[in-house]
Protein backbone atom coordinates (compact mmCIF):
# COMPACT_ATOMS: atom_id res chain seq x y z
CA UNK A 1 0.00 0.00 0.00
CA UNK A 2 1.63 3.26 -1.10
CA UNK A 3 1.26 6.57 0.65
CA UNK A 4 -1.15 9.03 -0.97
CA UNK A 5 1.27 11.98 -0.62
CA UNK A 6 4.84 11.49 0.56
CA UNK A 7 4.93 15.12 1.74
CA UNK A 8 2.21 14.47 4.29
CA UNK A 9 4.20 12.46 6.81
CA UNK A 10 2.75 11.94 10.27
CA UNK A 11 5.04 11.99 13.33
CA UNK A 12 5.03 8.17 13.19
CA UNK A 13 6.05 8.29 9.51
CA UNK A 14 8.98 10.57 10.39
CA UNK A 15 10.09 8.17 13.10
CA UNK A 16 9.84 5.29 10.64
CA UNK A 17 11.82 7.35 8.11
CA UNK A 18 14.64 8.01 10.59
CA UNK A 19 14.77 4.30 11.49
CA UNK A 20 14.78 3.30 7.80
CA UNK A 21 17.45 5.87 6.91
CA UNK A 22 19.77 4.95 9.76
CA UNK A 23 19.49 1.19 9.12
CA UNK A 24 19.58 1.16 5.29
CA UNK A 25 22.66 0.59 3.15
CA UNK A 26 21.67 3.25 0.61
CA UNK A 27 19.25 6.07 -0.11
CA UNK A 28 17.51 3.71 -2.55
CA UNK A 29 16.98 1.06 0.09
CA UNK A 30 15.48 3.63 2.45
CA UNK A 31 13.21 4.90 -0.32
CA UNK A 32 11.97 1.40 -1.10
CA UNK A 33 11.31 0.73 2.57
CA UNK A 34 9.39 4.01 2.88
CA UNK A 35 7.65 3.60 -0.50
CA UNK A 36 8.86 6.97 -1.76
CA UNK A 37 11.20 8.04 -4.55
CA UNK A 38 14.91 8.26 -3.76
CA UNK A 39 14.98 12.01 -4.50
CA UNK A 40 12.20 12.53 -1.94
CA UNK A 41 14.12 10.47 0.62
CA UNK A 42 17.23 12.62 0.05
CA UNK A 43 15.14 15.80 0.41
CA UNK A 44 13.56 14.58 3.64
CA UNK A 45 16.96 13.68 5.06
CA UNK A 46 18.29 17.12 4.10
CA UNK A 47 15.34 18.79 5.83
CA UNK A 48 15.87 16.77 8.99
CA UNK A 49 19.61 17.52 9.01
CA UNK A 50 18.81 21.24 8.71
CA UNK A 51 16.73 20.85 11.88
CA UNK A 52 19.65 19.25 13.69
CA UNK A 53 18.75 15.56 13.30
CA UNK A 54 22.10 13.71 12.93
CA UNK A 55 21.32 11.42 10.00
CA UNK A 56 24.09 9.36 8.47
CA UNK A 57 25.59 10.33 5.11
CA UNK A 58 25.45 8.09 2.09
CA UNK A 59 28.03 8.44 -0.68
CA UNK A 60 26.75 10.23 -3.76
CA UNK A 61 27.44 9.54 -7.39
CA UNK A 62 27.59 6.39 -9.45
CA UNK A 63 27.88 3.19 -7.49
CA UNK A 64 28.91 -0.27 -8.56
CA UNK A 65 25.83 -1.74 -6.93
CA UNK A 66 27.82 -4.23 -4.87
CA UNK A 67 26.96 -4.14 -1.18
CA UNK A 68 29.86 -2.76 0.84
CA UNK A 69 29.71 -5.68 3.25
CA UNK A 70 30.78 -8.21 0.58
CA UNK A 71 34.21 -9.50 1.43
CA UNK A 72 36.77 -10.37 -1.21
CA UNK A 73 36.15 -14.03 -0.38
CA UNK A 74 32.43 -13.67 -1.08
CA UNK A 75 33.13 -11.81 -4.31
CA UNK A 76 35.54 -14.57 -5.35
CA UNK A 77 32.85 -17.16 -4.72
CA UNK A 78 30.32 -15.14 -6.73
CA UNK A 79 32.77 -14.81 -9.62
CA UNK A 80 33.41 -18.55 -9.60
CA UNK A 81 29.67 -19.27 -9.51
CA UNK A 82 28.97 -16.86 -12.37
CA UNK A 83 31.79 -18.34 -14.45
CA UNK A 84 30.53 -21.87 -13.84
CA UNK A 85 27.10 -20.88 -15.13
CA UNK A 86 28.33 -19.34 -18.40
CA UNK A 87 27.43 -21.35 -21.49
CA UNK A 88 30.31 -23.33 -22.94
CA UNK A 89 32.21 -21.64 -25.74
CA UNK A 90 31.75 -23.31 -29.13
CA UNK A 91 34.85 -25.08 -30.45
CA UNK A 92 36.99 -23.11 -32.84
CA UNK A 93 36.15 -19.79 -31.12
CA UNK A 94 39.18 -19.68 -28.87
CA UNK A 95 41.96 -17.11 -29.29
CA UNK A 96 39.75 -14.80 -31.35
CA UNK A 97 39.17 -17.36 -34.11
Buried (B, 14 or more C-beta within 10 A) or exposed (E): EEEEEBEEBEEEBBEBBBEBBEEBEBBBBBBBBBEBEBEBBBBBBEEBEEEEEEBEEBEEEEEEEEEEEEEEEEEEEEEEEEEEEEEEEEEEEEEEE
